[in-house]
Amino acid sequence: MLTRFTHLTFFLDLSEEMIALAEAAAKRAAERAEGMTHHRDYEALAAVALCFQPRRIFEIGTYRGVTSDFFLSLLPESRVVSIAYENPRLRIFGGHSNNSELGRTEIGSMVSPENRPRFTQLYGNSHKLDSKSLRRECGPFDLVFVDGDHSRTGVAADTVLAQEVLASGGTICWHDANPKPAYLEVRHFLEKELSLPAAATADDFVGGVACWNSEIERRLAQNRSAVA
Ligand SMILES: C[S@@+](CC[C@H](N)C(=O)[O-])C[C@H]1O[C@@H](n2cnc3c(N)ncnc32)[C@H](O)[C@@H]1O
């Protein structure tokens, strides 16, 4: 279930200074992403990051690493672990709904050298991860960003994984709450099947970020009772 907001920065009550920081970081990251992630997605992610200050972040779906680098630069105390599915050399064995044509040297390649010591790249299928081992070795995580397999079953499985590796009080964000046609199953999942009440960006652009944590859930309930 999603409740949409034009500016998550206002919903999360960010100071003017933080809003300026979020906007500058979003502009920079969106330019680097070259259309894969909208600057309003980065504004929303920056609002969440600045508001909740996650120290351990897990990204499901790395691609070139622009978003990993964005979190690492915005939060100098944070560490990011990110997983990307790597295509087998013989494409006929490629995973279902895998959306990356990148080879190993390109995956995560846009994480800047100064942020590399705080970045861990995992290669593989997130649906095959053992959440207990991941949580023990790298977690628990204060923020999980779900942006890997964009099929309905894929995003549902990654949401379960996110919940299993999340620290108490942690946040889950999903990309593609209002996506391009190829990723509509993600929107359907978030709007119709997700049992967590999440706040999301408005759907007047292509992309969209949804986010949930216990504080967001509390604020949404407060908003609803103020309106009733
Ligand atoms: C849309 S891109 C991610 C973009 C990235 N989060 C960013 O903001 O820059 C999707 C990524 O998810 C990866 N992916 C797809 N299915 C996956 C799976 N089952 N396990 C791990 N990674 C997966 C793809 O290989 C690709 O790198």
Ligand as a Chemical Component Dictionary entry (heavy atoms), coordinates in Angstrom:
data_LIG
# 
_chem_comp.id                   LIG 
_chem_comp.type                 NON-POLYMER 
_chem_comp.pdbx_formal_charge   0 
_chem_comp.three_letter_code    LIG 
# 
loop_
_chem_comp_atom.comp_id 
_chem_comp_atom.atom_id 
_chem_comp_atom.alt_atom_id 
_chem_comp_atom.type_symbol 
_chem_comp_atom.charge 
_chem_comp_atom.model_Cartn_x 
_chem_comp_atom.model_Cartn_y 
_chem_comp_atom.model_Cartn_z 
_chem_comp_atom.pdbx_ordinal 
LIG C1  C1  C 0  17.967 -1.205  -12.699 1  
LIG S1  S1  S 1  19.550 -1.875  -12.420 2  
LIG C2  C2  C 0  20.016 -1.227  -10.849 3  
LIG C3  C3  C 0  20.401 0.205   -10.841 4  
LIG C4  C4  C 0  21.130 0.615   -9.592  5  
LIG N1  N1  N 0  20.391 0.274   -8.395  6  
LIG C5  C5  C 0  21.347 2.109   -9.606  7  
LIG O1  O1  O 0  20.475 2.817   -9.056  8  
LIG O2  O2  O -1 22.317 2.568   -10.175 9  
LIG C6  C6  C 0  19.161 -3.527  -11.987 10 
LIG C7  C7  C 0  20.351 -4.350  -11.535 11 
LIG O3  O3  O 0  19.836 -5.487  -10.846 12 
LIG C8  C8  C 0  20.575 -6.618  -11.201 13 
LIG N2  N2  N 0  19.731 -7.806  -10.991 14 
LIG C9  C9  C 0  18.643 -8.206  -11.669 15 
LIG N3  N3  N 0  18.156 -9.353  -11.159 16 
LIG C10 C10 C 0  18.957 -9.658  -10.104 17 
LIG C11 C11 C 0  18.998 -10.721 -9.166  18 
LIG N4  N4  N 0  18.087 -11.701 -9.177  19 
LIG N5  N5  N 0  19.988 -10.730 -8.241  20 
LIG C12 C12 C 0  20.914 -9.745  -8.194  21 
LIG N6  N6  N 0  20.924 -8.712  -9.045  22 
LIG C13 C13 C 0  19.967 -8.671  -9.988  23 
LIG C14 C14 C 0  20.951 -6.393  -12.644 24 
LIG O4  O4  O 0  22.052 -7.194  -12.968 25 
LIG C15 C15 C 0  21.237 -4.889  -12.637 26 
LIG O5  O5  O 0  22.585 -4.658  -12.319 27 
# 
loop_
_chem_comp_bond.comp_id 
_chem_comp_bond.atom_id_1 
_chem_comp_bond.atom_id_2 
_chem_comp_bond.value_order 
_chem_comp_bond.pdbx_ordinal 
LIG C1  S1  SING 1  
LIG S1  C2  SING 2  
LIG S1  C6  SING 3  
LIG C2  C3  SING 4  
LIG C3  C4  SING 5  
LIG C4  N1  SING 6  
LIG C4  C5  SING 7  
LIG C5  O1  DOUB 8  
LIG C5  O2  SING 9  
LIG C6  C7  SING 10 
LIG C7  O3  SING 11 
LIG C7  C15 SING 12 
LIG O3  C8  SING 13 
LIG C8  N2  SING 14 
LIG C8  C14 SING 15 
LIG N2  C9  SING 16 
LIG N2  C13 SING 17 
LIG C9  N3  DOUB 18 
LIG N3  C10 SING 19 
LIG C10 C11 SING 20 
LIG C10 C13 DOUB 21 
LIG C11 N4  SING 22 
LIG C11 N5  DOUB 23 
LIG N5  C12 SING 24 
LIG C12 N6  DOUB 25 
LIG N6  C13 SING 26 
LIG C14 O4  SING 27 
LIG C14 C15 SING 28 
LIG C15 O5  SING 29 
# 
